[in-house]
C-alpha cells in the first residue's frame, strides 16, 4: 500500500503501532497527538496493541 507508514509508541507501559497514510497526516502530528492525549481515535489509522 503506497503511502502507508507505521510508527510505534510506548504509552503508559503499553506499546502501540500506528499505521497511517503519510499523504493524509504527518508523523509529527501523530507524535504530538499521542504525547498530548495519551489516547487517540482518528480516521485512516489502524491501531494495534
N, CA, C and O atoms as a GROMACS GRO file, in nm:
protein
  196
    1UNK      N    1   0.085  -0.120   0.000
    1UNK     CA    2   0.000   0.000   0.000
    1UNK      C    3   0.088   0.124   0.000
    1UNK      O    4   0.158   0.152   0.097
    2UNK      N    5   0.083   0.196  -0.106
    2UNK     CA    6   0.169   0.312  -0.120
    2UNK      C    7   0.126   0.425  -0.026
    2UNK      O    8   0.007   0.455  -0.014
    3UNK      N    9   0.223   0.485   0.040
    3UNK     CA   10   0.194   0.597   0.130
    3UNK      C   11   0.162   0.556   0.272
    3UNK      O   12   0.153   0.642   0.360
    4UNK      N   13   0.145   0.424   0.297
    4UNK     CA   14   0.114   0.380   0.432
    4UNK      C   15   0.244   0.358   0.509
    4UNK      O   16   0.333   0.288   0.461
    5UNK      N   17   0.253   0.416   0.626
    5UNK     CA   18   0.371   0.402   0.711
    5UNK      C   19   0.328   0.363   0.851
    5UNK      O   20   0.210   0.370   0.884
    6UNK      N   21   0.424   0.321   0.932
    6UNK     CA   22   0.392   0.285   1.069
    6UNK      C   23   0.486   0.355   1.166
    6UNK      O   24   0.598   0.393   1.130
    7UNK      N   25   0.440   0.371   1.289
    7UNK     CA   26   0.523   0.429   1.394
    7UNK      C   27   0.479   0.367   1.525
    7UNK      O   28   0.359   0.356   1.551
    8UNK      N   29   0.574   0.325   1.608
    8UNK     CA   30   0.538   0.263   1.735
    8UNK      C   31   0.556   0.361   1.850
    8UNK      O   32   0.645   0.446   1.849
    9UNK      N   33   0.469   0.347   1.949
    9UNK     CA   34   0.472   0.432   2.068
    9UNK      C   35   0.468   0.346   2.192
    9UNK      O   36   0.412   0.236   2.190
   10UNK      N   37   0.527   0.394   2.300
   10UNK     CA   38   0.506   0.335   2.431
   10UNK      C   39   0.427   0.436   2.512
   10UNK      O   40   0.476   0.545   2.542
   11UNK      N   41   0.304   0.400   2.547
   11UNK     CA   42   0.216   0.488   2.623
   11UNK      C   43   0.174   0.414   2.749
   11UNK      O   44   0.108   0.311   2.742
   12UNK      N   45   0.214   0.467   2.865
   12UNK     CA   46   0.181   0.405   2.993
   12UNK      C   47   0.214   0.256   2.993
   12UNK      O   48   0.131   0.173   3.028
   13UNK      N   49   0.337   0.224   2.953
   13UNK     CA   50   0.388   0.087   2.951
   13UNK      C   51   0.315  -0.005   2.854
   13UNK      O   52   0.327  -0.128   2.864
   14UNK      N   53   0.239   0.051   2.761
   14UNK     CA   54   0.176  -0.029   2.656
   14UNK      C   55   0.231   0.018   2.523
   14UNK      O   56   0.248   0.138   2.500
   15UNK      N   57   0.258  -0.076   2.436
   15UNK     CA   58   0.312  -0.039   2.304
   15UNK      C   59   0.200  -0.036   2.202
   15UNK      O   60   0.117  -0.126   2.194
   16UNK      N   61   0.200   0.070   2.124
   16UNK     CA   62   0.105   0.085   2.015
   16UNK      C   63   0.182   0.097   1.884
   16UNK      O   64   0.286   0.163   1.878
   17UNK      N   65   0.130   0.035   1.782
   17UNK     CA   66   0.182   0.056   1.647
   17UNK      C   67   0.073   0.127   1.568
   17UNK      O   68  -0.038   0.076   1.553
   18UNK      N   69   0.105   0.244   1.519
   18UNK     CA   70   0.008   0.325   1.446
   18UNK      C   71   0.043   0.318   1.297
   18UNK      O   72   0.154   0.352   1.257
   19UNK      N   73  -0.054   0.276   1.217
   19UNK     CA   74  -0.039   0.275   1.071
   19UNK      C   75  -0.115   0.395   1.017
   19UNK      O   76  -0.229   0.420   1.056
   20UNK      N   77  -0.054   0.469   0.928
   20UNK     CA   78  -0.118   0.590   0.878
   20UNK      C   79  -0.077   0.618   0.735
   20UNK      O   80   0.026   0.571   0.686
   21UNK      N   81  -0.160   0.695   0.669
   21UNK     CA   82  -0.133   0.736   0.531
   21UNK      C   83  -0.056   0.867   0.536
   21UNK      O   84  -0.110   0.971   0.574
   22UNK      N   85   0.071   0.862   0.497
   22UNK     CA   86   0.157   0.980   0.506
   22UNK      C   87   0.113   1.093   0.413
   22UNK      O   88   0.159   1.206   0.428
   23UNK      N   89   0.025   1.063   0.318
   23UNK     CA   90  -0.027   1.169   0.231
   23UNK      C   91  -0.140   1.246   0.299
   23UNK      O   92  -0.174   1.357   0.259
   24UNK      N   93  -0.198   1.184   0.405
   24UNK     CA   94  -0.312   1.244   0.474
   24UNK      C   95  -0.269   1.314   0.602
   24UNK      O   96  -0.318   1.422   0.634
   25UNK      N   97  -0.177   1.251   0.676
   25UNK     CA   98  -0.137   1.305   0.806
   25UNK      C   99   0.014   1.291   0.824
   25UNK      O  100   0.074   1.195   0.776
   26UNK      N  101   0.072   1.386   0.891
   26UNK     CA  102   0.216   1.392   0.911
   26UNK      C  103   0.255   1.319   1.040
   26UNK      O  104   0.182   1.323   1.139
   27UNK      N  105   0.370   1.251   1.038
   27UNK     CA  106   0.416   1.178   1.156
   27UNK      C  107   0.429   1.268   1.278
   27UNK      O  108   0.398   1.226   1.389
   28UNK      N  109   0.475   1.392   1.259
   28UNK     CA  110   0.488   1.485   1.372
   28UNK      C  111   0.353   1.512   1.438
   28UNK      O  112   0.345   1.525   1.560
   29UNK      N  113   0.247   1.519   1.357
   29UNK     CA  114   0.113   1.540   1.412
   29UNK      C  115   0.071   1.421   1.496
   29UNK      O  116   0.008   1.438   1.601
   30UNK      N  117   0.104   1.300   1.452
   30UNK     CA  118   0.070   1.180   1.527
   30UNK      C  119   0.144   1.178   1.661
   30UNK      O  120   0.084   1.154   1.765
   31UNK      N  121   0.274   1.203   1.656
   31UNK     CA  122   0.353   1.203   1.779
   31UNK      C  123   0.300   1.306   1.877
   31UNK      O  124   0.286   1.278   1.996
   32UNK      N  125   0.270   1.426   1.829
   32UNK     CA  126   0.218   1.532   1.914
   32UNK      C  127   0.084   1.493   1.975
   32UNK      O  128   0.061   1.514   2.094
   33UNK      N  129  -0.003   1.436   1.894
   33UNK     CA  130  -0.135   1.396   1.944
   33UNK      C  131  -0.124   1.289   2.052
   33UNK      O  132  -0.194   1.296   2.153
   34UNK      N  133  -0.037   1.191   2.030
   34UNK     CA  134  -0.021   1.084   2.128
   34UNK      C  135   0.039   1.137   2.258
   34UNK      O  136  -0.005   1.100   2.367
   35UNK      N  137   0.140   1.223   2.246
   35UNK     CA  138   0.202   1.279   2.366
   35UNK      C  139   0.104   1.363   2.446
   35UNK      O  140   0.105   1.358   2.569
   36UNK      N  141   0.020   1.441   2.378
   36UNK     CA  142  -0.073   1.529   2.447
   36UNK      C  143  -0.192   1.454   2.504
   36UNK      O  144  -0.237   1.483   2.615
   37UNK      N  145  -0.244   1.358   2.430
   37UNK     CA  146  -0.369   1.293   2.470
   37UNK      C  147  -0.348   1.160   2.543
   37UNK      O  148  -0.421   1.127   2.636
   38UNK      N  149  -0.248   1.086   2.500
   38UNK     CA  150  -0.227   0.954   2.558
   38UNK      C  151  -0.323   0.850   2.502
   38UNK      O  152  -0.305   0.731   2.525
   39UNK      N  153  -0.424   0.895   2.429
   39UNK     CA  154  -0.513   0.804   2.358
   39UNK      C  155  -0.558   0.874   2.230
   39UNK      O  156  -0.540   0.994   2.215
   40UNK      N  157  -0.616   0.798   2.139
   40UNK     CA  158  -0.642   0.855   2.008
   40UNK      C  159  -0.749   0.777   1.935
   40UNK      O  160  -0.766   0.657   1.956
   41UNK      N  161  -0.819   0.846   1.849
   41UNK     CA  162  -0.919   0.784   1.762
   41UNK      C  163  -0.933   0.871   1.639
   41UNK      O  164  -1.007   0.969   1.640
   42UNK      N  165  -0.862   0.836   1.534
   42UNK     CA  166  -0.859   0.919   1.415
   42UNK      C  167  -0.886   0.832   1.292
   42UNK      O  168  -0.834   0.722   1.281
   43UNK      N  169  -0.967   0.882   1.203
   43UNK     CA  170  -0.996   0.812   1.078
   43UNK      C  171  -0.866   0.788   1.001
   43UNK      O  172  -0.773   0.869   1.008
   44UNK      N  173  -0.861   0.678   0.930
   44UNK     CA  174  -0.746   0.637   0.849
   44UNK      C  175  -0.630   0.580   0.931
   44UNK      O  176  -0.523   0.555   0.876
   45UNK      N  177  -0.650   0.560   1.062
   45UNK     CA  178  -0.546   0.496   1.142
   45UNK      C  179  -0.591   0.355   1.177
   45UNK      O  180  -0.708   0.334   1.210
   46UNK      N  181  -0.500   0.261   1.170
   46UNK     CA  182  -0.526   0.128   1.225
   46UNK      C  183  -0.436   0.114   1.346
   46UNK      O  184  -0.314   0.129   1.334
   47UNK      N  185  -0.491   0.084   1.461
   47UNK     CA  186  -0.413   0.081   1.584
   47UNK      C  187  -0.412  -0.062   1.640
   47UNK      O  188  -0.518  -0.122   1.661
   48UNK      N  189  -0.292  -0.114   1.664
   48UNK     CA  190  -0.280  -0.245   1.726
   48UNK      C  191  -0.208  -0.231   1.859
   48UNK      O  192  -0.130  -0.138   1.879
   49UNK      N  193  -0.236  -0.323   1.950
   49UNK     CA  194  -0.175  -0.316   2.082
   49UNK      C  195  -0.073  -0.427   2.098
   49UNK      O  196  -0.010  -0.438   2.203
   0.00000   0.00000   0.00000
